[in-house]
Amino acid sequence: MRAILIMWAAPLTLFWAWFLLSANDVNFGYVMLSRPAHDLAMEIYATALGCDPSEVPWTVAKACALDSLIVLALFAYRRRRKRLLFSDSSRRFQRRLSAIAGGTPVPSA
């Protein structure tokens, strides 16, 4: 699962780092980080998608959000057993505490 998270996060990080640096023309002497390269890349993406170049960042952001939800859902599904065990043990712990304190025990769900 760690490999999937890394393979998901690395391209997103690289793309958005490039996008933010090139959109603000912070190029550090690299041509790929310049504003003309940014505009050219957005034109190429827009031509491929058949939309306006100003719509490309929002389209990519929506795709990244959807991908993120899918990856996080897979991650949550894989970790469900640990969460269930934790919630069950916390309920038992609450019942023990209430029994020690002399209160009424917490009903199990």
C-alpha positions in Angstrom: 0.0 0.0 0.0 2.9 2.3 0.7 4.1 1.9 -2.9 0.7 2.8 -4.2 0.6 6.0 -2.1 4.1 7.0 -3.3 3.2 6.3 -6.9 0.1 8.4 -6.4 1.7 11.3 -4.5 4.9 11.7 -6.5 3.4 12.7 -9.9 0.9 14.9 -8.2 3.6 16.7 -6.3 5.8 17.1 -9.4 3.0 18.4 -11.6 1.7 20.9 -9.1 5.2 22.1 -8.2 5.9 22.6 -11.9 2.6 24.3 -12.4 2.9 26.7 -9.5 6.5 27.6 -10.3 6.0 28.0 -14.0 2.7 29.9 -13.6 4.5 32.4 -11.4 7.6 32.4 -13.7 9.9 31.3 -10.9 12.2 29.5 -13.3 15.6 29.3 -11.5 17.2 29.5 -15.0 15.4 26.4 -16.3 13.4 26.8 -19.5 10.8 24.3 -18.4 9.8 26.5 -15.5 9.4 29.6 -17.6 6.1 31.2 -18.4 6.4 30.6 -22.2 6.9 26.9 -21.5 3.9 26.9 -19.2 1.7 28.6 -21.8 2.9 26.1 -24.4 2.1 23.1 -22.2 -1.3 24.5 -21.4 -2.0 25.0 -25.1 -1.0 21.4 -25.9 -3.2 20.1 -23.1 -6.1 22.3 -24.2 -5.7 21.1 -27.8 -5.7 17.4 -26.7 -8.7 18.0 -24.4 -10.6 20.2 -26.9 -11.1 23.1 -24.4 -9.8 26.5 -23.6 -6.2 26.7 -22.1 -7.6 28.5 -19.0 -9.8 25.5 -18.2 -6.9 23.0 -18.1 -5.8 23.7 -14.5 -9.3 23.2 -13.1 -9.8 20.1 -15.2 -6.5 18.6 -13.8 -7.5 19.7 -10.3 -10.8 17.9 -10.6 -9.1 14.8 -11.9 -6.5 14.9 -9.1 -9.3 15.3 -6.5 -11.1 12.3 -7.9 -8.0 10.2 -8.0 -7.2 11.2 -4.4 -10.6 10.2 -3.3 -10.2 6.8 -4.9 -6.8 6.2 -3.5 -7.9 7.3 0.0 -10.9 5.1 -0.2 -8.7 2.1 -1.1 -6.4 3.0 1.8 -9.4 3.2 4.2 -10.8 -0.1 2.9 -7.4 -1.8 3.5 -7.2 -0.4 7.1 -10.8 -1.2 8.1 -9.9 -4.2 10.2 -7.5 -2.2 12.3 -10.1 0.6 12.8 -12.7 -2.0 13.8 -10.4 -3.6 16.3 -9.5 -0.2 17.7 -13.2 0.9 18.0 -14.1 -2.4 19.7 -11.2 -2.2 22.2 -12.1 1.4 23.0 -15.7 0.4 23.7 -14.5 -2.3 26.1 -12.1 0.2 27.7 -15.0 2.6 28.2 -17.1 -0.1 29.8 -14.3 -1.0 32.2 -13.8 2.6 33.2 -17.5 3.1 33.9 -17.6 -0.1 35.9 -14.6 1.0 38.0 -16.1 4.4 38.5 -19.3 2.8 39.7 -21.4 4.3 36.9 -23.7 2.4 34.6 -21.9 0.5 32.0 -21.9 1.7 28.4 -24.2 -0.5 26.3 -22.4 -2.3 23.5 -23.4 -1.2 20.0 
